[in-house]
Amino acid sequence: MTRHFLFLLGSSRSDGNTELLARKAAEQLPGDVEQRWLDLAAHPLPDFEDLRHDSDHVRPVEGNAGLLLDATLTATDIVLATPLYWYSVSAHTKRYLDYWSGWLRTPGIDFKATMAGRTLWGITSMADRDTVVADPLIGTLNHSAAYMGMRFGGVLLGNGSKRGKVLEDTAALARAKTFFAQDPPFARFPYETEAAPTP
Ligand SMILES: Cc1cc2nc3c(=O)[nH]c(=O)nc-3n(C[C@H](O)[C@H](O)[C@H](O)COP(=O)(O)O)c2cc1C
């Protein structure tokens, strides 16, 4: 089966470190893997409105919601390329994820079943040199993948604040070379993987 990678750029600036790192990782993908790149800032979604329990959902067919839904449904692999903002994903990325909650209720697309078994990946750049501060972001993506029954490829982390700085993070560039070569496991919530308590 041909793999279709959807790269969703979540930075609030263009040509940033996160995109640079994502492009380094994507360079390693085999030629028969399709790549689609969408900049969430250039395709802004309106504020998410929680209508899950109030109205019938209709499938968005136009506008950025329609575009992003179709791109999401087509992808076998979704790569959230988001800078670390306040220890989590960027607002553009978070809003896109919030839309998943609406799509879960949209008739005719069976969003959860369709996404199950597909793979979620993260790519992030951050100013802090200690990667432990990115744990909330990693948890957000892991748990979201677990909820959806998706595989999770983990988060490729790079260091940099000023544009272009991530290209000096040689360890991150080395990790980028093999990032997409893994065979990601199904995501699990922590309570599913922790050892059972002793009686
Ligand atoms: C709104 C905002 C919040 C940020 N929050 C964090 C943070 O919590 N931790 C951190 O290490 N860096 C933080 N940074 C720095 C960015 O993660 C860093 O500059 C990153 O390289 C930006 O990625 P980009 O070049 O792809 O936009 C923040 C930057 C901005 C603009």
The ligand as an SDF file (V2000), in Angstrom:
LIG
                    3D

 31 33  0  0  0  0  0  0  0  0999 V2000
    4.5160   31.5970   21.8090 C   0  0  0  0  0  0  0  0  0  0  0  0
    5.8500   30.9140   22.0240 C   0  0  0  0  0  0  0  0  0  0  0  0
    5.9840   30.0400   23.0720 C   0  0  0  0  0  0  0  0  0  0  0  0
    7.1780   29.3490   23.2570 C   0  0  0  0  0  0  0  0  0  0  0  0
    7.2640   28.4650   24.2840 N   0  0  0  0  0  0  0  0  0  0  0  0
    8.4030   27.7490   24.4540 C   0  0  0  0  0  0  0  0  0  0  0  0
    8.4960   26.7950   25.4860 C   0  0  0  0  0  0  0  0  0  0  0  0
    7.5520   26.5540   26.2410 O   0  0  0  0  0  0  0  0  0  0  0  0
    9.6740   26.1260   25.6530 N   0  0  0  0  0  0  0  0  0  0  0  0
   10.7300   26.3320   24.8050 C   0  0  0  0  0  0  0  0  0  0  0  0
   11.7580   25.6820   24.9820 O   0  0  0  0  0  0  0  0  0  0  0  0
   10.6540   27.2180   23.7770 N   0  0  0  0  0  0  0  0  0  0  0  0
    9.5290   27.9430   23.5870 C   0  0  0  0  0  0  0  0  0  0  0  0
    9.4330   28.8460   22.5610 N   0  0  0  0  0  0  0  0  0  0  0  0
   10.5460   28.9540   21.5960 C   0  0  0  0  0  0  0  0  0  0  0  0
   10.2470   28.1550   20.3280 C   0  0  0  0  0  0  0  0  0  0  0  0
    9.8810   26.8280   20.6150 O   0  0  0  0  0  0  0  0  0  0  0  0
   11.4960   28.1400   19.4230 C   0  0  0  0  0  0  0  0  0  0  0  0
   11.8220   29.4540   19.0500 O   0  0  0  0  0  0  0  0  0  0  0  0
   11.2750   27.3080   18.1700 C   0  0  0  0  0  0  0  0  0  0  0  0
   12.4980   27.1770   17.4760 O   0  0  0  0  0  0  0  0  0  0  0  0
   10.2470   27.9450   17.2330 C   0  0  0  0  0  0  0  0  0  0  0  0
   10.0220   27.0810   16.1530 O   0  0  0  0  0  0  0  0  0  0  0  0
    9.8400   27.6400   14.6670 P   0  0  0  0  0  0  0  0  0  0  0  0
   11.1410   28.2630   14.2630 O   0  0  0  0  0  0  0  0  0  0  0  0
    9.5030   26.4380   13.8490 O   0  0  0  0  0  0  0  0  0  0  0  0
    8.7300   28.6330   14.7070 O   0  0  0  0  0  0  0  0  0  0  0  0
    8.2760   29.5530   22.3670 C   0  0  0  0  0  0  0  0  0  0  0  0
    8.1360   30.4960   21.3300 C   0  0  0  0  0  0  0  0  0  0  0  0
    6.9510   31.1630   21.1590 C   0  0  0  0  0  0  0  0  0  0  0  0
    6.8040   32.1470   20.0130 C   0  0  0  0  0  0  0  0  0  0  0  0
  1  2  1  0
  2  3  1  0
  2 30  2  0
  3  4  2  0
  4  5  1  0
  4 28  1  0
  5  6  2  0
  6  7  1  0
  6 13  1  0
  7  8  2  0
  7  9  1  0
  9 10  1  0
 10 11  2  0
 10 12  1  0
 12 13  2  0
 13 14  1  0
 14 15  1  0
 14 28  1  0
 15 16  1  0
 16 17  1  0
 16 18  1  0
 18 19  1  0
 18 20  1  0
 20 21  1  0
 20 22  1  0
 22 23  1  0
 23 24  1  0
 24 25  2  0
 24 26  1  0
 24 27  1  0
 28 29  2  0
 29 30  1  0
 30 31  1  0
M  END
$$$$
